[in-house]
């Protein structure tokens, strides 16, 4: 979800004769991506720790294309990155161990809710990938739908509008989507609240939510006070990381990373995460909305990407951390 605008956004025009609802910006056919290294703490470049995370490096991504940005989810396979914006734009590239970007590629979701002209037609906020088949699932907010695409976010595509998501807020729905290794899917709403309380509506689908939209059960996820969940990813040990972010006026982002135990995923339960890292000034932080977990040797690696809202005062940050699991006590 894009937070309330602090300034007017510049939108791309698809056709000079078009008028009506707000149109979505679409990437062009000349892909270019630049990467500038960023420290974890600009005031103390030697600092590399935040809670249970060790910072391994990161970059601020940019492009000459005005539609570049707004990334709400990502997947990482080796040195290949796929970023998906909340407007249906797809960006792929390779990045080496020195954080140098190569082989950039721009694309667009081949199908989705509506006709694809308006931003509301492609409010793609979350993404999950099956590493075995390569199939990709995307959660769309305003439409409260989940779509399944062929490998590489290509056609053919199939969709479902799960009944349990039917009443979710147009702009507060399926912000987090994770495929668990046992074949279940986890969905967490961004701001849609369970029974009017602080916990967010969450779902466990017992299988593919497109093939079986009626399966599974509902529960609640309780984020840190004042924060909204924006993505989730499963760890190798089966626990789930959730990134929660907050915008404080006049313009200060912060984020809290929480760890939740899937044993708490039960019908009607309220699950609260355990804080393992916090990002706030003076640390480098923006509107973090995407998570991806990978492995390098015996290390568990966490990638985070931010949504710059296509706003000049924000950045697209892509940051890499090693998760120090030994510092996190097991759940009771």
HELIX and SHEET records of a PDB file:
HELIX    1   1 UNK A  119  UNK A  122  5                                   4    
HELIX    2   2 UNK A  163  UNK A  165  5                                   3    
HELIX    3   3 UNK A  194  UNK A  196  5                                   3    
HELIX    4   4 UNK A  262  UNK A  264  5                                   3    
HELIX    5   5 UNK A  325  UNK A  327  5                                   3    
SHEET    1   A 3 UNK A  34  UNK A  37  0                                        
SHEET    2   A 3 UNK A  53  UNK A  62 -1                                        
SHEET    3   A 3 UNK A  49  UNK A  50 -1                                        
SHEET    1   B 5 UNK A  34  UNK A  37  0                                        
SHEET    2   B 5 UNK A  53  UNK A  62 -1                                        
SHEET    3   B 5 UNK A 316  UNK A 323 -1                                        
SHEET    4   B 5 UNK A 299  UNK A 306 -1                                        
SHEET    5   B 5 UNK A 288  UNK A 296 -1                                        
SHEET    1   C 4 UNK A  71  UNK A  77  0                                        
SHEET    2   C 4 UNK A  80  UNK A  85 -1                                        
SHEET    3   C 4 UNK A  89  UNK A  95 -1                                        
SHEET    4   C 4 UNK A 101  UNK A 108 -1                                        
SHEET    1   D 4 UNK A 124  UNK A 129  0                                        
SHEET    2   D 4 UNK A 136  UNK A 140 -1                                        
SHEET    3   D 4 UNK A 145  UNK A 150 -1                                        
SHEET    4   D 4 UNK A 154  UNK A 160 -1                                        
SHEET    1   E 5 UNK A 174  UNK A 179  0                                        
SHEET    2   E 5 UNK A 185  UNK A 193 -1                                        
SHEET    3   E 5 UNK A 200  UNK A 205 -1                                        
SHEET    4   E 5 UNK A 217  UNK A 222 -1                                        
SHEET    5   E 5 UNK A 270  UNK A 272  1                                        
SHEET    1   F 4 UNK A 228  UNK A 234  0                                        
SHEET    2   F 4 UNK A 240  UNK A 248 -1                                        
SHEET    3   F 4 UNK A 252  UNK A 260 -1                                        
SHEET    4   F 4 UNK A 274  UNK A 279 -1                                        
END                                                                             
